[in-house]
């Protein structure tokens, strides 16, 4: 069975997107997780890992076992599983607060 052209084009467009900046340093499935539900029209927020940690803990409040350090724990695990050179090139494009977070 052939794949409709619009699906092929959409897949190619999505793959080009995935190889950009930060997500480009991640393996494909992790890349998809980072862009799932992403709204690029949403206003940019200040980088604050305390606010991000609280946001993680607020998800499913009755069944959330995220620790106080969950954001840093995930960052540590991701950092161990990326192409270091590609990741560092991506970090160079991010705001200083984000760079500090990823080097912590």
C-alpha positions as CSV (number, residue, x, y, z in Angstrom):
1,X,0.0,0.0,0.0
2,X,1.4,3.4,-0.9
3,X,1.6,6.3,1.6
4,X,-0.3,9.5,0.5
5,X,2.0,12.3,-0.5
6,X,0.7,14.6,2.2
7,X,1.7,12.1,4.9
8,X,5.2,11.7,3.4
9,X,5.7,15.4,3.3
10,X,4.4,15.9,6.8
11,X,6.8,13.2,8.0
12,X,9.7,14.8,6.3
13,X,8.7,18.3,7.6
14,X,8.5,16.8,11.1
15,X,11.9,15.1,10.9
16,X,13.4,18.4,9.7
17,X,11.9,20.1,12.7
18,X,13.2,17.4,15.1
19,X,16.8,17.8,14.0
20,X,16.7,21.5,15.0
21,X,18.3,23.1,18.1
22,X,17.7,21.4,21.4
23,X,15.5,18.5,20.3
24,X,18.1,17.8,17.5
25,X,20.5,16.5,20.2
26,X,18.0,13.9,21.5
27,X,17.1,10.5,20.2
28,X,13.9,10.4,18.0
29,X,11.4,9.3,20.7
30,X,12.7,11.8,23.2
31,X,12.5,14.5,20.6
32,X,8.8,13.7,20.0
33,X,8.1,13.9,23.8
34,X,9.6,17.4,23.9
35,X,7.3,18.7,21.1
36,X,4.1,16.9,22.0
37,X,1.5,19.5,22.9
38,X,3.9,22.3,22.2
39,X,2.2,25.6,21.2
40,X,4.8,27.8,19.5
41,X,2.4,30.8,19.7
42,X,2.4,30.7,23.5
43,X,4.3,33.7,25.0
44,X,7.8,32.9,26.1
45,X,8.2,32.6,29.8
46,X,11.3,33.4,31.9
47,X,13.4,30.3,32.6
48,X,12.9,29.4,36.3
49,X,13.6,25.8,37.3
50,X,11.6,26.3,40.6
51,X,8.5,27.3,38.6
52,X,9.0,24.3,36.2
53,X,9.4,21.9,39.2
54,X,6.1,23.2,40.7
55,X,4.4,22.8,37.3
56,X,5.6,19.1,37.2
57,X,4.3,18.5,40.7
58,X,0.9,20.1,39.9
59,X,0.2,17.6,37.1
60,X,-2.2,14.9,38.3
61,X,-1.9,16.2,41.9
62,X,-3.6,13.1,43.4
63,X,-1.2,10.7,41.7
64,X,2.0,12.6,41.2
65,X,5.1,11.3,42.8
66,X,7.5,13.9,41.3
67,X,10.2,14.8,43.8
68,X,11.5,18.2,44.5
69,X,14.5,17.4,42.3
70,X,12.5,15.8,39.4
71,X,13.4,18.5,36.9
72,X,17.1,18.1,37.6
73,X,16.9,14.3,37.7
74,X,15.4,14.2,34.2
75,X,17.9,16.8,33.0
76,X,20.7,14.6,34.3
77,X,19.3,11.5,32.7
78,X,18.8,13.3,29.4
79,X,22.3,14.7,29.5
80,X,23.8,11.2,29.8
81,X,21.9,10.1,26.6
82,X,22.5,12.8,24.1
83,X,25.2,13.6,21.5
84,X,27.3,15.9,23.7
85,X,28.7,18.0,20.8
86,X,25.2,18.6,19.3
87,X,23.8,19.3,22.7
88,X,26.4,21.9,23.5
89,X,25.9,23.6,20.2
90,X,22.2,23.7,21.0
91,X,22.8,25.1,24.5
92,X,24.9,27.9,22.9
93,X,21.6,29.2,21.4
94,X,19.7,29.3,24.6
95,X,19.3,32.1,27.2
96,X,22.0,32.2,30.0
97,X,19.6,30.8,32.6
98,X,18.8,27.7,30.5
99,X,22.5,27.2,29.9
100,X,23.2,27.4,33.7
101,X,20.4,24.9,34.3
102,X,21.8,22.4,31.9
103,X,25.3,22.7,33.3
104,X,24.2,22.3,36.9
